[in-house]
Each structure stands twice: as C-alpha cells, then as structure tokens.
Amino acid sequence: MKKHLLLLTTALSCGLFSYAQVSFGVKAGFSMAGMSHKYDNEFIKPNTKTVPAFHAGVIADIALSENFSLQPGLFYSAKGAKMDAIIPGIADGPVKVKSTIHLSYLELPVNFLYKHELGPGKIFAGAGPYLAYGISGKIKTDYDADSFVDSDLDVKFKNQRGDSANVAYVKPFDAGANFIAGYEFKMGLVFSVNYSLGLTNTSPYEGETEKNHYLGISVGYLLHKRK
C-alpha cells in the first residue's frame, strides 16, 4: 500500500511539473531592517530603529494556472536593527545603552502569487511563509557610563546562550510570513516590494524577546522558461 501511494504521489508530482511552466531568475534589492524587542523587566523599555540592508538570490516561478503561480527562492538576506534603552545602574544610576545589530541569513521564502494581465505585463500580489538560518552577525554596544565597557561582539548562532562573554548569542532559525506585490514585464524584468514579518523569537536570553522584520524593494529578471 505504501509503495502504491509513493508511486501515485510521484506520478502526480511529475504530472504537475510537466504541465507547469517554470521560469528561473535572479533577484536583488534594498531593505530597511528592524526588530521588535521586548524585555520582561518592566524597567527596560527599548526603542528600536531600522538599519539599511540588502538581499540577493535566485527564484523559480512555477505557473500553476493562468493566474496563479508558486514562487520559491533562496536568498542571502541581511537583517538587524538599532536599539536605544535605559537600563538600571548601580554606581552610575540609570545607564543609556545604544546597540547596532547586523545579522546575515540564508532565507527560503515560498510565495503563492496571483497574477493579472495589465499593460505590457502582469501585476501580481501574494504571500507565503519563509524559513531562514543565521550564518554571521555582529553586535556593537555603547554604554553612556564609565562603569560599563563598550563591546563589539561577533554573533554565535545557538538555541541556548553560552558562557562566553566574548560573543553574542542568537538563535539560528528564524521563520515568519512574507507579503509581496509587484509588476512583471513580458520580457522578464520584475519589480516588487515585500514585507517580511518574523514570528519566532530569535533571542536565547531569558526574559528577552526579539523578532525580525524588514520592508524591501527588489528588481529581478526571469532568465528563461520551459514546459
């Protein structure tokens, strides 16, 4: 029974892609990356700001019907934020902290798109999930007090914080939702805008919650099509 089910699934998959029209392409763009940042300590209320970032990678556009397509991709995606906060101090009283966070991810979005003929191409909009894995990062922190030492730390991606004071820890996996809209010309040029909303806490520190988000604009080109 399991063998028959596997054969049927394989046949249906092959049938789908034999009828589907597949386009491959490249895509890159600029984004404004930010974070939602919250502490369980009610005395620490961070104020976050966006930082400029970019993304670049490859996409596949799989036409499921005349108006619908599935568009997975694989991107290098930069994320991060700037954060200001006041933390309780002992010798100096409340201390002002400024941090700049830069994180790099390999990101896999899978968007479900609706397309409609308009002028010399198609307008499109859609949404889908994304999954990302951290590959590098750096966090720079400045303290407005002599009793604290400024730091410029490399990021180590772990699900639990370690004991080293010489690195900053971030959970390796990030996941969330992606929303996209744009215009695709018949000759292959594509312009789009997307909003990425992180839904998972990427901080391994107890009492702290961090979630990524960014607003990006992109230009891409669909290289070729096959049936």
Backbone hydrogen bonds, N-H to C=O, Kabsch-Sander energy under -0.5 kcal/mol:
donor,donor_aa,acceptor,acceptor_aa,energy
5,L,1,M,-2.4
6,L,2,K,-2.3
7,L,3,K,-2.2
8,L,4,H,-2.3
9,T,5,L,-2.4
10,T,6,L,-2.3
11,A,7,L,-2.2
12,L,8,L,-2.5
13,S,9,T,-2.3
14,C,10,T,-2.5
15,G,11,A,-2.3
16,L,12,L,-2.4
17,F,13,S,-2.2
18,S,14,C,-1.6
19,Y,15,G,-1.5
20,A,16,L,-1.8
21,Q,63,A,-0.8
22,V,20,A,-0.6
22,V,226,R,-1.8
23,S,61,D,-2.5
24,F,224,H,-1.3
25,G,59,I,-2.4
26,V,221,Y,-1.9
27,K,57,G,-2.3
28,A,219,V,-2.1
29,G,55,H,-2.5
30,F,217,I,-1.4
31,S,53,A,-2.3
32,M,215,L,-2.5
33,A,31,S,-0.6
33,A,51,V,-2.6
34,G,213,H,-3.2
36,S,211,K,-2.4
37,H,35,M,-0.5
38,K,209,T,-2.5
40,D,207,G,-2.7
42,E,40,D,-0.6
44,I,41,N,-1.7
45,K,43,F,-0.6
47,N,84,D,-3.5
48,T,46,P,-0.5
49,K,82,K,-2.9
51,V,33,A,-2.4
53,A,31,S,-2.7
55,H,29,G,-1.9
56,A,76,Y,-1.9
57,G,27,K,-2.8
58,V,74,L,-2.1
59,I,25,G,-2.2
60,A,72,P,-2.3
61,D,23,S,-3.5
62,I,60,A,-0.6
62,I,70,L,-3.1
63,A,21,Q,-3.0
63,A,61,D,-0.7
64,L,62,I,-0.6
64,L,68,F,-2.0
65,S,68,F,-1.9
69,S,113,L,-2.0
70,L,62,I,-2.6
71,Q,111,N,-3.3
73,G,109,P,-1.7
74,L,58,V,-2.4
75,F,107,E,-2.8
76,Y,56,A,-3.1
77,S,75,F,-0.6
77,S,105,Y,-2.8
78,A,54,F,-2.4
79,K,103,L,-3.2
81,A,101,I,-1.5
82,K,49,K,-2.6
83,M,99,S,-2.8
84,D,47,N,-2.5
85,A,97,V,-2.1
87,I,85,A,-0.5
87,I,95,V,-2.8
95,V,87,I,-3.1
97,V,85,A,-3.3
98,K,142,D,-2.6
99,S,83,M,-2.9
100,T,140,K,-2.6
101,I,81,A,-3.2
102,H,100,T,-0.5
102,H,138,K,-2.6
103,L,79,K,-3.0
104,S,136,S,-3.0
105,Y,77,S,-2.4
106,L,133,Y,-2.5
107,E,75,F,-3.0
107,E,105,Y,-0.6
108,L,131,L,-3.2
110,V,129,P,-2.4
111,N,71,Q,-2.1
112,F,127,A,-2.9
113,L,69,S,-2.9
113,L,111,N,-0.6
114,Y,125,A,-2.8
115,K,67,N,-3.6
116,H,123,I,-2.5
118,L,121,G,-2.9
121,G,118,L,-1.2
122,K,184,E,-2.9
123,I,116,H,-2.5
124,F,182,G,-2.5
125,A,114,Y,-1.8
126,G,180,I,-2.7
127,A,112,F,-1.5
128,G,178,N,-1.9
130,Y,176,G,-1.9
131,L,108,L,-1.6
132,A,174,D,-3.4
133,Y,106,L,-2.3
134,G,172,P,-2.7
135,I,104,S,-2.9
136,S,104,S,-1.3
138,K,102,H,-2.6
139,I,153,L,-2.8
140,K,100,T,-2.4
141,T,151,S,-2.9
142,D,98,K,-3.1
144,D,96,K,-2.5
145,A,143,Y,-1.1
148,F,145,A,-1.1
150,D,148,F,-0.5
151,S,141,T,-2.4
153,L,139,I,-2.5
154,D,166,N,-0.6
155,V,137,G,-2.2
156,K,168,A,-3.2
158,K,156,K,-0.8
158,K,170,V,-1.5
161,R,204,P,-0.7
168,A,154,D,-2.5
170,V,156,K,-1.8
171,K,202,T,-3.1
174,D,132,A,-2.4
176,G,130,Y,-1.8
177,A,197,L,-2.3
178,N,128,G,-3.3
179,F,195,Y,-2.3
180,I,126,G,-2.5
181,A,193,V,-2.1
182,G,124,F,-2.4
183,Y,191,F,-2.7
184,E,122,K,-3.2
185,F,183,Y,-0.5
185,F,189,L,-3.1
186,K,120,P,-1.7
188,G,185,F,-1.9
190,V,220,G,-2.6
191,F,183,Y,-2.6
192,S,218,S,-2.1
193,V,181,A,-2.8
194,N,216,G,-2.6
195,Y,179,F,-2.5
196,S,214,Y,-2.8
197,L,177,A,-3.0
197,L,195,Y,-0.5
198,G,196,S,-0.6
198,G,212,N,-2.6
199,L,175,A,-2.7
200,T,175,A,-0.9
202,T,200,T,-0.5
202,T,210,E,-2.7
208,E,205,Y,-1.4
209,T,38,K,-2.9
211,K,36,S,-1.9
213,H,34,G,-2.0
214,Y,196,S,-1.8
215,L,32,M,-1.7
216,G,194,N,-3.0
217,I,30,F,-2.8
218,S,192,S,-2.8
219,V,28,A,-2.7
220,G,190,V,-2.9
221,Y,26,V,-2.3
222,L,188,G,-2.3
223,L,24,F,-3.1
223,L,221,Y,-0.7
224,H,24,F,-0.9
226,R,22,V,-1.5
